[in-house]
């Protein structure tokens, strides 16, 4: 049975680090990519929450302009 390509890329944490974490209740060092400094990022992600009725209104307006909801909101912000 072959390994999943995602499983093959996973890095393993050594047992000593796990034991150290359990015994000393210290954080295990994070494995993987180092996140970019937020100040250096060129884009930011934003989450918006709407009531169901507000979302339907926005969706109808977006459909009239043949845009997705996110495209409609973005275009409305920068008009």
N, C-alpha and C positions, 0 to 999 in steps of 0.2 A: 504494500500500500504506500503510495507516494505522499510526501509531505505537502501540506498546503503552503503556497508561496509566502503567506503572511506568517505562518508558524516558523518557517525557515529563517525569517528575518528577526524574529523575537530574540532579544538578548536575555540570557539567563542570569538571575541574581544568585550569587554563590550562597551555599548553606551557611557559611560563617557570618555573612551579612544578615541573614534572616535570624540566626541564633542571637547575634548581637542586638538586633532590633527587639527581639522578645525579652532577652535578659536585661538589657539596659534601657529599654523603651526609648531608644533613639531612632531617629528617622533613617530609613535605608536610603542611600544615595539614589537619586533618580537616574533611570537608565533611558537613553534615547536622545533625541534631539534637544538641544538647548533652545528654549523659546527666545524669540527676538525681544529686544527691549521695546516696550510699547511706544516709547518716544521716537524710535527709529522707524517704526512701521509707517508705511505710506497710506494705508487704508485702515479704517476702524469698522468693526462690525457693530450694528445696532439692532436691538430687538424692539419691535413695536407690538403692542397688544391692543386689539380693538374688540368691542362688543360684537356679537354676531350680526346685529342689525347694521352697525357702522361698517363692518367688513363687507356686507352685501351691497351697501350703497357704493363703497369704493370699488368693489369688483364690477358692478354695473357700469360705472364711469370708465373704468379701465377697458372693459369689453367694447364700449362704444368707440374708444380710440385704438382698439386692437393692440392693447398693451397688457403685459402681466401686471398684477397688483403692485409688485415691487418696482417695476418700470414706471408705472403711473405715479406712485408716491414720489419717486426720485425726480421725475420730470416736473411734478408739481412744486417740489421744493426749490428747484433751480430756475423757475420761469421768471 
